[in-house]
């Protein structure tokens, strides 16, 4: 172990071990390894020294793996004092928030671990997060943890698709059904995997019905019924022969632009056809946000092709617009 010119500590890789593993999937390390070969490690690892003289990596799991792949024998690190587990988790969260490197699944697991030490309110306060966000991620994290346990012990090798909203609602349903202790934890992963292939809205509806008779047999029946239900036929939107381009003038706000390029009673038009609007629900970081799907560009935003108002600027459509006819028109 020695110091470099920037006063960082150069530590042999053989003397490093991981303190806590948050990221199971490190992704493709080849590009990072090539960058390290060319430029070195630009962002040093954060490590703390344990009693046995080994250095525990607090932040820098992926950088360490890439450095090993690049053939480095030692890596630059910044030493911090002894840390307990919740302090390590908090540092991992703060560093990865700056680097935007954690997935929603990993964030949920990390926040769940922090809640186990501090509780929801204290975690929300320390990380400057809304209490509702911490609670949602904690519920989802409990389910994700149990799903991972089941997957590790199975021979399928299949990695399930994790949806935070479904995971959260599974935990809420199991809690509402009155399950506690071992039964509670056992059901979380099983129920999520049973709902994995269903659309989010369908899974949520099934869970709301399941709590009335919370048995696995009832859940199997509800899932089977949902899979056998006829799917809603998709439509083929008619083409618009003439497009109206959007032009942004200096000093004109985006909001004004969107308002001005919408439908106007003074416009002369020919009706080409009618289709129904589709209501969509956002996933990921916006589980409670709803919008309308543009039948032409197939995106839940203001239609940039025909200028139609397909949802409010804030993302929340008026309830009266659900199911209304969308009229295609060609501007003369």
N, C-alpha and C positions, 0 to 999 in steps of 0.2 A: 504494500500500500504506500502511495506517494502522492505528493501535491503537484498539480500542474501550474502553468503560468497564471491562470485565472483564479488560483487559490481553491480550485475544486479538488476533491480527493479522487485519485485513480485507484479503483479497487479491482483486484483480479476477479473474473467472473466466477471462478470456482469457490470464492468465499461469499457469494451472494445466494440468498434463498428468498422465495416469495413469501411475504407475510400473509396476505389475503388475496385470493384469486376472485376477481369480480367478472372479468371477461373470459368466457370459455372459448369463444371463437375470436382469434386474433386476426382473422382475414388473411389476405395475401401479404406475406412479409418480404417478398422479393424486391419490390420497389424501394421499400424502406432500407433493406439490407444494402442495395446498390448505392443509395444515398449516403449511408453510413460509411461504406467503403471509400466513396469519393470525398465526402465533406466531414466525416466523423459524426459524433452524436452532438447535435446542436443544442438540444435541451437535456441537461443532465438528469440522471435518476435521483430520486429522493429516497434516502435510506436511513435506517437507524441501526445502531449496533446492539446486538443482543449480548447476554451474559457470557455465552460460550465463544465470543469473538467473531461470530458469523454476522454478516450484515444483511438485515432484512429489507427487501425492496418494498417501500411504501407506495411509490408512484413510479411507473416506468416498466411495467410488465412487458408490453409490446416492444419497447425499445431494447430491452434486454434480450428478448427472443431474436430480434432482428440482428443485434450485435453478435450474438452467438452464431447465427447463420452466416454473417459476414466474415467470421473467423477471428474476431477480436479476442484478445486475451484479458483485457481490462477495460473498464468503462468509467467515464467521469461521473461523479455523484456528489450530491450535496448532503451533508450529514445533519440530521436533526436529533434531538434528545429522545430519551425513552418515551414511547407513546403507548397508551392503552388501546384496546380494540376500537371503541367508538371514535377516538381521536384519529385513528388511521382511516376509518371509514369516511369521516368528515373530510379529511384531506383528499382522499380519492375522489369524492364527489366534487369538491371545489376545483381540483385540477382538471377533471374531465368536463366540467361545465365550461371551462375556458377553452378547452380543446375540442369540445363537441364530439367526443369519441365514443360515448356510451350509447347503446341502443335503449329504447324504452324498456325493454325486458330487463336489461342490466340495471337501469335506473330504479326500476321497481324492486329488484332484489336488494340493491344497496340501501334504499330508503327503508325497506322492511327490516333489515338488520339494524339500522340506526334507531328505528322505532322500538325495537326490542330492548335497547339500552336506555333511551331517553323518553320515550312516549311521543305521541303525535304532536302535541302542542310545542314541546321543547325543540323537536326536530324542525318544525315549521319556522319557529323563531330563529334558530341558529342558522338555518340555510336560507332564510328570507323567502320562504315559499308559502302559498296559501294553505291553510290547514286542510281544506277539502282536497287539494292535490296530494298532500302527503297521505291522507287517509285512503284515497282512491288507489294510489300506488302501493300502499301497504297491503290492502286487500288483494290486489292483483299479484303482488310479490309472493304472498303466501301460496296462492294457487300455482304460480310458475315454479316455485320451489318443489312442490309436490309432483308436478308434471315431470320435472327433470329427474326426480328420484325414480319414477315409474319407467321413464325412457332409459335410464342407465341400467336398470335391471332387466330390460326386455332385450330380445334378440333381433328386433325389427331394424334397428339402426336408423329409423325414421326420425327426423327432427320436426317436431310439431310446430305449426304456425301459431305464434302467440299474438293474441289480440287483447290489449289491456282492458277494453270495455267488457268483453266476455268474461275474462278472468275475474274482474271486479264483481260482476253480477253473479258469478258462480259462488264466490265467497259470501256475498250478501244473502243469497238463497239458502245456502247450507246453514248459515247462522240463524236466519229467520225460521228455518225448519226445526230448530232446536237441537241440532247435533252439537256435541261437546267432546272434548278429549280426543282419544284415538279415532273414534268414528268420524269426527269432524275433519281431521287431517287426512284420513284415508279417502274420504269422499271428494275432497277438493280436486285432486288430480284426475280421479276416475271420471267425474262428471265433466270436467273440461274436455278431456279427450273424446268423450262421447258426443260432444257438441262441436268438435273441432272443424268438421267439414261443412257445417251449416252457416248461412249468412248471419251476420251479427244480429240483425233485427229478429230473425227467426229464433236464434238461440236465446235471446232475451225474453221473447214471448213464451217459449217452452219453459224457461226457468220460473216465470211468473205463475204458470199453471202447475208446475211440478210441486211447488211449496204446499199446495192444497192436499197432495198425497205424496209426500217425499220419500218414495221408495225407488230403488234402481229399476225395478220392473216397470213402474209407471213411466220413468224417464225413457227407458228403451222404447216403450210403446209410443210416447210422444215424439221421439226422434224418428221412429219408423214412419209414423203418420206424416210428419213434415217432409220426409224424403219422397214419399209416394204422392204427395200433393202435386197437381199439375202446375207446371211453371208458367208464369205470365209471358205470353209471346212478345218478342221484341219487334219493334217496328223499323222500317227502312225509311229514313227521312227523305223527303223529296229534295231535289237539288235546287239551289238558288242560282238562277242564270246570271244575275248581275250582283256584284258585291259592292258594298259601300265602305270604302277604306276610312280608317280613323286618322285624322291629322291633328297633331298636338301643336298648338300655337304657343309662343313664348308668353308666360304669365297666366296661362289657362290651367286651372287645377284639374286633376284627374276626375274628381267628383263631377265637376261641371261638364267635362267632356263626355262622360258616360250619360249624364242626364240629357245633354243636347243631341246625342246621336241616337236616342231612342225614338219610339213611335211618335209621330205628330199627326194630328187630325188634318193638317194642311197637306200632307203627303198624298199624292195620287198613286194608287197601287192596284195590282191585279192579284186576286187570291189564287194561290197555287195548291193549297191543301191544308188539312187540319190533322194534328196529332195531339196526344195527351202529354202533359208535362210529367216528368218523373221527379218525385221527392227523394233527395239523397241525404245520407247522414255521414258526416266526416269521421274518419278513424284517427288513430295516433294521438297527437297532442290536442285534438279538437273533438273529443267524443260527444259533446253536447251540442255541436253546431250543425244546423241543418241548412240545406240550400236546394235550389231547383236545378235540374240537369238540362242544359241546353240541348234540344233535339238535333241541332245542326253540328255544333262543335263537340258535343258529348262531354262537356266540362261543366262543373258546378260554379260557373262564374257568369258575368255579363257576357252575352254573345258578341264576340268581336267581329263576326262575319256579317250578321244581319242587324246588329244593334239592338236586339230585343232585350227587354228587361226580364231576366230570368231569375234574379234574386236581388234582395236589397244589398246595398254596399256593405252593410255590417254582417251579412251572411245569414240573416234570419228572414225568411219570407213570411208574408202575411198568410195566416191560416186559410183565408178565403181563396187563395190562389191554388191550393192543392186540388188536383184533378181537373183544372180548367183546360179548355182547349187552347192550343198554341197555334196561332194563325201565321202561315208562311206568306210573305208578300214580296213581289218584285217591284222595286221602285221604277217608275217610268221616267 
